[in-house]
Amino acid sequence: MEHIIRLLVKHKFTDIVCNLHWYPEEIKNYFGDGSRWKINIVYSYEEELLGTAGGVNNVEDFFENNTFMVISGDALTDIDLTRVFRFHKQKGGIATIVLTEVEDTSKYGVVLLDEDKRIRGFQEKPLSGKAKSNLANSGIYIFEPEIFDYLPAKGKFYDFGKDLFPDLLKKNIKYYGYQHNQYWNDVGGLDEYQQGNFDALEGKVKVDIPGKEIKDGVWVGKNCKIQEGVVITPPVCIGDNCTIKKGAKLFGPIILGNNTIVDERAVLYRGIKWGSGYIGKDASLIGAIIGYNTKIKDKASILEKAVIGSRSVIKDGIKIHPSVKVMSNEIIDIDT
């Protein structure tokens, strides 16, 4: 979400309303009023989910009868929003949908365009060979304020993709699709989350990476201690106040959160470790995601696509097999 806010600031947006449901207090406490990013943020809370359009309908007054953008907070993208906005104004439709070219259409609803980029139809997750388009709805929209004339009464569940856009087609209301060629990742699961982090380190998406780049592809935060004999193969991002002890090996892409200790001869390969916690002597992390303040003890092994929840402890010599998920606050003392 912070990457999205930074993108909005880059493209001169000044006011944001964040629609919240899950973990609202954590989000509000982190982002506050937005002044840290020089943008104004206010919040709307949905006690019960109202759908993508229903949530926007609830905050109509915020937009003050102006053209506005809707963008998913959990997407990772560097799309040129200024260019999207310009396209929308040139076309003069009531809405613009940002479209992403996808390889596997069976995972997405795809959009059918005419030669003028006007949207003429949809296919819901067509199988390979039956798709009439490979352009997926990216969840980024620009609307004219008149769109609220086509939404139901406030407080009712309503969805952009399933309800609003098909209804506009039936009523022959003009709206358009903007096809981009930049990075977009719909971070809907752990695989996409990990891939998005790796893509950022590898420069496939333009985002701000924290820390100082001490050599190509290696970012190190403040007050870090990297002892002799440490091997670091980029891309690697090390947060503030980390200690990497002698003989440890970090083979990127690797992300280490703040206040993490990597002990002697530990081996990390293609992994993500959130802040705090410990990776023990001769331990190995291979393609895994490790939560906040989790301790991986000596000679433990966390294998491909395993996920260890926050504040958990993996005891000495324990092996966590590929794709195993360990919940937060667990102590694991047998191979899993």
C-alpha positions in Angstrom: 0.0 0.0 0.0 2.9 2.4 0.7 4.2 1.8 -2.8 0.8 2.8 -4.2 0.7 5.9 -2.1 4.2 6.9 -3.3 3.0 6.3 -6.9 0.0 8.6 -6.3 2.2 11.3 -4.9 4.6 11.0 -7.8 1.7 11.7 -10.2 0.5 14.8 -8.2 -2.5 13.3 -6.4 -3.1 15.3 -3.2 -6.1 13.6 -1.5 -6.8 9.9 -0.8 -9.7 8.1 0.9 -8.7 4.6 2.1 -11.5 2.1 2.3 -10.7 -0.3 5.2 -12.1 -3.6 6.5 -9.2 -5.9 7.6 -6.8 -4.6 10.2 -8.1 -1.0 10.0 -6.3 0.3 13.1 -2.9 -1.1 12.0 -3.3 0.7 8.7 -4.4 4.0 10.2 -1.7 3.9 12.8 1.0 3.4 10.2 -0.2 5.9 7.5 -1.9 8.4 9.8 -3.0 11.6 8.0 -0.5 11.0 5.2 1.7 14.0 6.1 4.8 11.8 6.0 4.2 11.4 2.3 3.0 15.0 1.8 -0.5 13.8 0.9 -3.9 14.0 2.7 -5.3 10.7 3.8 -8.8 10.1 5.3 -10.4 6.7 6.0 -13.7 4.9 5.5 -14.5 1.7 7.4 -16.7 -1.0 6.1 -18.1 -3.2 8.9 -19.5 -5.4 6.3 -17.9 -5.6 2.9 -20.0 -3.8 0.2 -18.1 -4.8 -2.9 -15.7 -2.8 -4.9 -18.3 -0.3 -6.1 -20.4 -0.3 -2.9 -17.4 0.9 -1.0 -16.7 3.7 -3.4 -20.4 4.6 -3.3 -20.2 5.2 0.4 -17.5 7.9 0.0 -19.1 9.8 -2.8 -19.0 13.1 -0.9 -15.2 12.9 -0.6 -14.8 13.4 -4.4 -16.8 16.7 -4.4 -18.1 16.1 -7.9 -14.7 15.7 -9.4 -13.1 13.1 -11.7 -11.5 10.5 -9.5 -9.3 7.4 -9.6 -9.8 4.0 -7.8 -6.8 1.8 -7.3 -6.2 -1.4 -5.3 -4.1 -0.9 -2.2 -2.6 -4.4 -2.5 -1.4 -4.1 -6.1 2.2 -3.6 -7.0 2.6 -1.4 -10.1 4.6 1.5 -11.6 1.9 2.4 -14.2 2.0 6.0 -15.5 -1.1 7.3 -13.9 -0.7 10.7 -15.5 -0.9 9.1 -18.9 -3.9 7.1 -17.9 -5.7 10.3 -16.7 -4.8 12.1 -20.0 -6.2 9.1 -22.0 -9.4 9.2 -20.0 -10.0 12.9 -20.6 -9.2 12.6 -24.3 -11.8 9.8 -24.8 -14.5 11.6 -22.8 -16.2 8.5 -21.5 -17.7 8.0 -18.1 -15.0 5.6 -17.0 -11.7 4.1 -18.0 -10.4 0.7 -17.0 -6.6 0.1 -17.0 -5.9 -3.2 -18.8 -3.0 -5.6 -18.4 -1.9 -8.1 -21.0 -1.8 -11.6 -19.3 -0.6 -15.0 -20.5 -3.1 -17.2 -18.6 -6.5 -15.8 -19.3 -8.2 -18.6 -17.2 -7.2 -16.6 -14.0 -8.9 -13.4 -15.1 -11.9 -11.7 -16.6 -10.8 -10.3 -19.9 -12.0 -7.2 -21.7 -13.0 -6.8 -25.4 -12.1 -3.5 -27.1 -13.0 -2.0 -30.4 -10.6 0.0 -32.6 -11.4 3.2 -30.6 -10.5 1.4 -27.3 -14.2 1.5 -26.3 -15.1 -1.5 -24.2 -17.6 -3.8 -26.0 -17.7 -6.9 -23.8 -16.2 -9.3 -21.3 -15.2 -12.9 -21.0 -15.0 -14.4 -17.5 -11.8 -16.5 -17.1 -11.8 -18.1 -20.6 -9.8 -21.2 -21.1 -6.7 -21.1 -23.4 -7.8 -21.2 -27.0 -11.2 -19.8 -26.3 -10.2 -16.3 -25.2 -11.2 -13.5 -27.4 -8.8 -11.2 -25.6 -5.8 -11.3 -23.3 -6.4 -8.0 -21.6 -7.3 -8.3 -17.9 -9.0 -5.8 -15.7 -6.2 -4.5 -13.4 -8.5 -3.0 -10.8 -7.5 0.6 -11.6 -10.3 2.9 -12.8 -10.9 6.5 -13.5 -14.5 7.8 -13.2 -16.5 10.9 -13.9 -18.7 11.9 -11.0 -21.8 11.0 -13.0 -20.9 7.4 -12.4 -22.8 7.7 -9.1 -26.0 8.0 -11.1 -25.6 4.3 -12.0 -24.9 3.0 -8.5 -27.6 1.7 -6.1 -28.5 3.3 -2.8 -25.7 3.6 -0.4 -25.1 0.7 1.9 -25.9 -2.0 -0.8 -23.4 -4.5 -2.1 -22.3 -3.7 -5.6 -19.3 -4.8 -7.7 -17.6 -2.9 -10.5 -16.7 -6.0 -12.6 -19.9 -8.1 -12.0 -22.5 -5.3 -11.7 -21.6 -1.8 -12.8 -19.6 -2.4 -16.0 -22.0 -5.0 -17.5 -24.9 -2.6 -16.7 -23.1 0.3 -18.5 -22.8 -1.9 -21.6 -26.5 -2.8 -21.5 -27.3 1.0 -21.3 -24.8 1.8 -24.1 -22.9 4.2 -21.9 -19.4 4.8 -23.3 -16.4 3.8 -21.3 -12.9 2.8 -22.4 -9.9 0.6 -21.8 -6.4 1.8 -21.4 -3.8 -0.8 -22.2 -0.4 -0.3 -20.5 3.0 -2.0 -20.9 4.4 -1.4 -17.5 4.6 -3.6 -14.4 1.5 -4.9 -12.6 1.1 -7.6 -10.0 -2.2 -8.3 -8.3 -0.7 -9.4 -4.9 -3.5 -11.8 -4.0 -1.5 -14.5 -2.4 1.9 -15.5 -1.0 3.4 -16.5 -4.3 2.5 -13.1 -5.8 3.8 -11.4 -2.7 7.2 -13.1 -2.9 7.4 -12.6 -6.7 6.6 -8.9 -6.3 9.4 -8.4 -3.7 11.9 -10.2 -5.9 10.8 -8.2 -9.0 11.4 -5.0 -7.1 14.9 -6.1 -6.2 15.6 -7.1 -9.7 14.4 -3.8 -11.1 11.4 -5.1 -12.9 9.1 -2.6 -11.2 10.2 0.9 -10.3 9.8 1.4 -6.5 11.8 3.0 -3.8 14.1 0.4 -2.1 15.1 1.3 1.4 18.7 1.6 2.5 21.9 2.6 0.8 23.0 0.8 -2.3 26.6 -0.1 -1.3 27.2 -2.0 -4.6 25.0 -2.9 -7.6 21.9 -4.7 -6.3 22.9 -4.6 -2.6 21.0 -2.2 -0.3 22.0 -2.0 3.4 20.2 0.0 6.1 21.5 2.0 9.0 23.7 0.6 11.8 24.2 -2.8 10.2 27.2 -5.0 11.1 28.4 -7.3 8.4 31.3 -9.4 9.6 34.3 -10.9 7.7 33.8 -13.8 5.3 30.1 -13.0 4.6 29.1 -13.8 1.0 26.4 -11.6 -0.5 25.2 -12.3 -4.1 22.7 -9.6 -5.3 20.0 -8.6 -5.3 19.8 -8.3 -1.5 18.1 -5.7 0.7 19.1 -5.6 4.4 17.1 -3.5 6.8 18.3 -1.3 9.7 20.2 -2.6 12.7 20.9 -6.0 11.2 23.9 -8.2 12.0 25.3 -10.7 9.5 27.9 -12.9 11.2 31.0 -14.4 9.7 30.7 -17.1 7.1 27.0 -16.4 6.4 25.9 -16.6 2.8 23.1 -14.6 1.3 22.2 -15.5 -2.3 19.6 -13.1 -3.7 17.0 -12.2 -4.1 16.9 -11.9 -0.3 15.1 -9.4 1.9 15.9 -9.0 5.6 13.8 -6.8 7.7 15.1 -4.5 10.4 16.8 -5.9 13.6 17.5 -9.3 12.1 20.4 -11.4 13.2 21.9 -14.0 10.8 24.3 -16.2 12.7 27.5 -17.8 11.5 27.5 -20.0 8.4 23.7 -19.6 7.9 22.7 -19.9 4.2 19.8 -17.8 2.8 18.6 -18.3 -0.8 15.7 -16.6 -2.5 13.8 -15.7 0.7 12.1 -13.0 2.7 12.6 -12.5 6.5 10.5 -9.9 8.2 11.9 -7.7 10.9 13.5 -8.8 14.2 14.2 -12.4 15.1 17.1 -14.7 14.4 18.5 -17.2 11.9 20.8 -19.5 13.7 24.2 -21.0 13.1 24.3 -23.4 10.0 20.6 -22.8 9.5 19.2 -22.6 5.9 16.3 -20.6 4.4 15.6 -21.7 0.9 12.8 -19.9 -1.0 10.8 -19.3 2.2 8.9 -16.5 3.9 9.6 -15.9 7.6 7.4 -13.7 9.8 8.2 -11.0 12.3 10.3 -11.8 15.3 10.6 -15.5 14.4 13.6 -17.5 15.5 15.1 -20.2 13.3 17.5 -22.0 15.6 20.8 -23.6 14.8 21.0 -26.1 11.9 17.2 -25.8 11.1 16.1 -25.8 7.5 13.2 -24.0 6.0 12.6 -25.2 2.4 10.9 -23.9 -0.8 7.6 -22.1 -0.4 7.4 -22.8 3.3 5.9 -19.9 5.4 6.6 -19.4 9.1 4.3 -17.1 11.0 5.4 -14.3 13.2 6.8 -14.9 16.7 7.3 -18.6 16.1 10.3 -20.7 17.0 11.8 -23.5 14.9 14.0 -25.5 17.2 17.6 -26.8 16.5 18.0 -29.1 13.6 14.3 -29.1 12.6 13.4 -29.3 8.9 10.3 -27.5 7.6 9.4 -29.2 4.3 8.4 -27.4 1.1 5.1 -25.6 1.0 4.4 -26.2 4.8 2.7 -23.3 6.6 3.4 -22.7 10.3 1.0 -20.4 12.1 2.2 -17.5 14.3 3.3 -18.0 17.9 4.1 -21.7 17.3 7.0 -23.7 18.7 8.1 -26.5 16.3 10.3 -29.2 17.7 9.6 -32.1 15.2 10.2 -32.1 11.5 7.1 -30.8 9.7 
